[in-house]
Amino acid sequence: MIFPFLQCVEMNMGITKRPHAVVLAIPTQGHIKPMMQFSKILSARGFYITFVNTEFIQAKMTKSGSGNSMADFRFETLPDGLPPHHGRTTQVDELCKSISENWPPLFEELIEKLEKSLDVPPLTCIVYNSHLSWAQKTAKRLGIPGICFWTASACGLNIYFSAPLLMEKGFIPLKDKSYLTNGYLEEELTCVPGMPLLRMKDVPSLYYDDKPLHFRIFNTPKPRLAMTADFMLINTFDELEEPVMQALRARFPVYGIGPLLLSAAAAAEQQNGTVQYDFCEFMDRRKKLYAMAGRSGARFCCLCVLWKHNSYV
C-alpha cells in the first residue's frame, strides 16, 4: 500500500512545513484517473496539491463537476498545442507528440509562477507521468525530489524497459507483417528478468503493430530517463507482482502504491490520512461485482475492482 512510501518520501524530503506536490499527468483517461486518486491520497495525508491539466481536459472535468479547485487542491492548465477541433481523444500519437514539444517550457513558466505565489506552500516535490520524464530536470534544478509515476502494472513497466534486450536478441521488431500470422507470436520469451514464461503475443502490441510512432517512442532513451527519478511509483502491490518488483528494484528505487482505487476510497472515508485498510473488510462493506487479480486480457498483470456505484474520479 501507499503508506510506507509516504513515510519514506516525507523523511527524505526533510519536510518541516506543509508539503506541496505538483502532479503532472499525460492527458488521457488511463493516466489522469490514477494520478487523481493518488493526489487525493496525498491530500488526505496533508499535502497541498497542484494538479496540472490540459485546457481541454480541465474544461471537461469542470463541466462534470470534478475539476473545481478547493482550498488545498488546485488545478492549473497548460495548452496541448493542438487546434480546438482536433480529434485529440482518438489521435493519441499526435497529442503525445505535441505535448512533448510544447509542455517543457510552459511547465517551467508554471513552476516559476508557483514559486512566486504567496498563496501556496513552497514546492516540495514534482510527481510526473513516466512519459513526461523531462520534468525530472525541473525537479533537479529546484533541488526537490522528482517522483516518476507509472500508472499501469509492474509487468508492463518491466516489458517496456526490456525493449533493448528484446531487440538485442532479435525478437523485435518483426521482420515483416507475415510474422503476425505465421506462428511467430507463439515464440517463448525466457529472457525478461522477473517475468514468468511469456510468448511474443503476450507483450504489448505496440511492439509489433503497424504504428511506427509507438515503436519510436519506446525505442528511445526517453522512457528510460524515468530511472533518473528519485523514486518510481507503480499502481500495484508487492504481493501481486513480487518477482517483477524485485527485478525492477535491482535497477532503481521503486514502490508499489496500489491498488489506488481502494486507497483513494479509504482516504475519502478516513480524513486523518490513515489508508491502511484491511482489503477483505473494505470489500465486504461495498456493493461489488467482482475482484480479479492476475494477467488481464490486456496482457498486463493488474488488479480490477468493479463496484455497482463507483463515484471516484
N, C-alpha and C positions, 0 to 999 in steps of 0.2 A: 504494500500500500504506500501512500504518498508520505505518511508521517515521518519515517526515518529520513527520507530525502530532505524534507523541510528542516529538520533539526540540523542536518549536515550543512545545508546552504546558509542557514542563519548563523551557524558557528563560523563558517568560512568567510562570510561577509563581515563579520565583526559588527553586527548591527547594534547600535545603541539608540537609534531613533526609529521612527516608523519606516519600514521598508517600502520601497516604491518600485514595482516591476512594470516595465514596458513590454507588452506582448505583441508580437508581430507574426501574423499568420498569412499563408497563401489564401487568397480569397475564393476558396471553393468549399462546399459544404462539408466534405470529409475532413477538412483541416480546421475550419472555423469552429465546428461543434466541439471537438475535444479540447481545443485551446480555450474556448469559452468555459467549458466545465472545469478545466484546470485553473483558470483565472478566478472562478467563483470559490474554489477551494482556498487559493491564496488569500482572497479577500476575507474569507471566514477565519483565516489564521492571522488577520490583522494587516495584511498588505494593502497598500494603495495601488490600484490598477489603472494603467493607461493602456487600453486595447486599441490597436491600430487596424483600421479597416480601409477598404477602398470606398470611394464615394458611392459607387453603385451598390455595394453590399450594405453599407450603412443606411442608405435610403430604404432598402428592403426591410432591414431589421427594425428601423424606426416605424415603418408602416405597420409591421406586425406587432409592435409594442415591446420588442425585446432589445431595442437599441437605444434606449434612453439612458443618458448619463445619470449617475447618482452621486452622492456626496463623496464616496470613496472609490467610485468605479466610473471612470470617464472614457469616452470614445473620442478618438482622433481619426481624421480621414486623410488619405493620400489618393490622388488620381491614378488610375491604372494605365493612362496613356492611350486608351482606345477611344474611338469616336462613340457618341451616345448610343447609336443604334447597332453597334457591333454585337455579334452573337457570342459574347464572352462566356456565357454559361455552357455552351456546347463546343466552342473552339478554344479549348483549354491550352493547347500548344501556343497559340498566338497570345493568349492572356499571360502565360508564364514568361514568354519571351519579352513582352512589353514591360512587365513588372521588373524583370532583371535589368532592363536597360534604363528604366525611369526612376525606380524607387531609391537606389542608394543615395543620390544627392538630396532627394526630397526627405528621406528619413533623417539625414544629418541636420537638415533645417528644422525638422520637428524636434529633434533632441535638443538643439540649441534653444528653441523656444521654451521647452520644458525646463531646461536648466536656468533660464532667466525668470521663470514664473515664480511668484511669491505665493501662489495659491496651491501648490502641490509640494509634497515632501521631496527632498533630493533623490535623484535616481540611485538605486542600489543594484539593479540587475536588468539585463535585457534577455527576454525569452523569445527565441525566434524559431520559426519553422525550418526544418532541415534543408529545404530548398532555397532558403534565404541566408546562406551562411556568410554572406558579405557583412551581415550585421555584427559578426564577431569582431571585425576591425573597429567598429564604433565602440563596442564594449571595452576593447583593449585600450583605445585612446582615452576613454573616460576613467580607466582604472577600476572598472567594476566587472563582476562575473558576466560572461556571455553563456547562456544556457540554451543548448540546441534541443528541440523537441521533435521527436519522430512520432507522428500521430498514429502510425499503424503498429504492426507487431514486431517483435524482435526477430522472428524468422524473416520477415520482409526486409528489414534493415540488413541482416546478415547476407541475404541473397544479393542485394544491391551492391554492398561493399565487396562482394566476391566476384563482381563482373570482370575485373582484370584477371583473376585466377581462371575463370571460365574461358576467357579469351586466350590466355596463355596455353591452356590445354586443348584449345581448338573446338570447344563446344559452341561458341558463338563468335561472330554472327553466323547465321545459316548461309550455306554456300549459294542456295537458290530456293525458290518457293516450293520446289518438289519435296524438300525436306519436311514440309508441313504435313505431307500425306504419305510419305514412303516408309513410315515406321520409325523414323529417326527420333521423334519425340518420346518414344519409349526407352531411349537410351538412359542408362542408370548413371547418376551422379553420386560419387562417393567422396569427392574431394573438398566439399564445403565444410569447414570446421564447425562442430557443434550441431550439425543438422542430421536428421535421420536419413535413411535411404530415399533419394529423390530420383525422379525421372525428368527428362527435359520438359515434358508437358506440365510439370509441377511448378516450374519457375514462372515469374511474371511474363505475360505475353509480350510486354514491351521489348523483351529480348529477341523476339522472333516475328513481330508483326511487320507491317509494311509502312510504318510511320518513322521515317529516319530521324525526325527531330527528337522523338522519345529516346532513341538509342544514343544520339549525340549527347543528350542531357546526362545520361547515366554512364557515358563513356568518357567523361571529362573529369578533371580533378574537383569540380565544384561540390558535388555531394560529399566527397571525401574530406573536404575542408571542415565538415562538421566535427571531425576528430580533433580539431584545434580548439573546440569549445571547452570551457571549464568543466561542464557537466553535460551529459547526454541523457535525456529523458525519453522513455518509451511507454506507450499506453498498453502495458502488460503487467504481469506479476510473476515473480520468480518460480512459483510452484507450477505455473503453466508452461514456461519455456526455460527451465533451468539450464539445460546443456547449452542452449543458444546464448543465454545471458552470460554464462561463464566464458564462452568463446569471445563474446563482444568485450567483456571486461578485461580480457588479455590485451585489447587494443587501446581502450580509453575508459575513463570513468563513466559508468552508465548506471542508471537507476530505473527500475520498473515501478511506475507510479499508478498503475491501473488496478482494477478497472475504473476508469474515471467516471463512468455513468453512476456507479454505486457511490463513489466517494463524493461526487458533487451533490447527490441526493442526501447523503448523510450530513454533509456540511450545511445544507439548507435547513436541516432539522435541528442541528446542534450548532448554534451560532457561536458557541465558545471555541469552535475550531477543532474539537476532538473528532477525528474522522476514522478512528479505528473501530469499525463496525464488525460484528460477527456476521459473516456472509449469510449463514442459514437463518439466523434470527431476522436479518434485514429482509430477506426474500420472503419469509413466512408472513411478514406484515404487508406484503404487496400483492396486488392482483396481477399475477404474472401469467404469461402464456407458456414460456419455457426458457430454460437457460441451456446453453450449449458451449462446451469447451472443446477445442480440437482444431483440426485443419478444416477450414471452410471451403465452400465452392470457389472462393476467390483465390484458393491455393495459398492462403496465409493462415498461420496459427492465430486464433483470435478467441475472444470471449464475446458472446452476444447475449444480451438480456433484453427480452421484449416484454413490455407491460401493456395492459389494455389502456391505461391512462398515463401517458408519459408527457409531463409538462416541462421537461428540461430542454434547454436550448442545445 
